[in-house]
Amino acid sequence: MGKFMDVHHGMQGITADQLKEAHRRDLAIEAEEGVHFEQAWADPKSGTVYCLSDAPSADAVKRVHAQAGHPVTEVHEVSLTVS
């Protein structure tokens, strides 16, 4: 399993409720691909949404997001962490 950060664009004006609902849709189906979405952040002004997950691959992250209705093309493995 790796840790991945994916980036969605074009979601200008997203609200907290909309972000929660999108995250809920991911959580509802994540186990099908062995993915676990940990957290999501958004910048409504730029329309950028970031999601952090544990997953077997970037492709697994893409498949869950696509099935949940918000496809993503930008997925980055983040193998270094500092606190």
C-alpha positions in Angstrom: 0.0 0.0 0.0 1.1 3.5 -0.8 -0.1 7.0 0.2 -1.5 9.1 -2.6 -2.6 12.7 -3.0 -4.9 13.4 -5.9 -6.0 16.7 -7.2 -9.3 17.6 -8.8 -9.7 20.8 -10.8 -12.8 22.7 -12.0 -14.8 22.5 -8.8 -15.1 26.3 -8.3 -17.7 27.2 -5.6 -17.7 23.8 -4.0 -19.3 24.0 -0.5 -18.4 22.0 2.6 -21.6 20.0 2.1 -20.7 19.1 -1.4 -17.2 18.1 -0.4 -18.6 15.9 2.4 -21.0 14.3 -0.1 -18.2 13.6 -2.6 -16.0 12.1 0.2 -18.9 10.0 1.4 -19.4 8.6 -2.1 -15.7 7.6 -2.2 -15.9 6.0 1.2 -19.0 4.0 0.2 -17.1 2.1 -2.5 -13.4 2.4 -1.6 -13.1 -1.2 -0.3 -13.9 -2.5 -3.8 -10.5 -1.3 -4.9 -8.6 -1.7 -1.6 -8.4 2.1 -1.2 -9.0 4.1 2.0 -9.6 7.9 1.6 -8.4 9.6 4.7 -9.2 13.3 4.2 -10.2 15.8 1.6 -9.5 19.6 1.3 -10.9 22.2 -1.1 -10.2 25.7 -2.3 -13.6 26.8 -3.5 -12.1 30.0 -5.2 -9.7 28.1 -7.4 -11.9 25.0 -7.7 -9.1 22.7 -6.5 -9.8 19.7 -4.3 -7.2 17.5 -2.8 -7.7 13.9 -1.5 -5.3 11.9 0.6 -5.6 8.1 0.5 -3.9 4.8 1.2 -4.1 2.6 -1.9 -2.5 -0.2 -3.8 -2.0 2.0 -6.8 -2.8 5.4 -8.4 -5.0 3.5 -10.9 -7.1 2.2 -8.0 -7.6 5.7 -6.7 -8.6 6.8 -10.2 -11.2 4.0 -10.5 -12.9 4.8 -7.2 -13.1 8.5 -8.0 -14.5 7.7 -11.5 -17.1 5.3 -10.1 -18.1 7.9 -7.4 -18.8 10.4 -10.2 -15.8 12.8 -9.9 -13.0 11.4 -12.1 -9.4 12.6 -11.5 -6.3 12.5 -13.7 -3.7 13.9 -11.3 -2.6 11.4 -8.7 0.7 11.6 -6.9 2.3 9.0 -4.7 3.7 10.7 -1.6 6.3 8.5 -0.1 8.0 11.0 2.1 6.3 12.4 5.2 7.6 14.7 7.9 5.9 16.0 11.1 
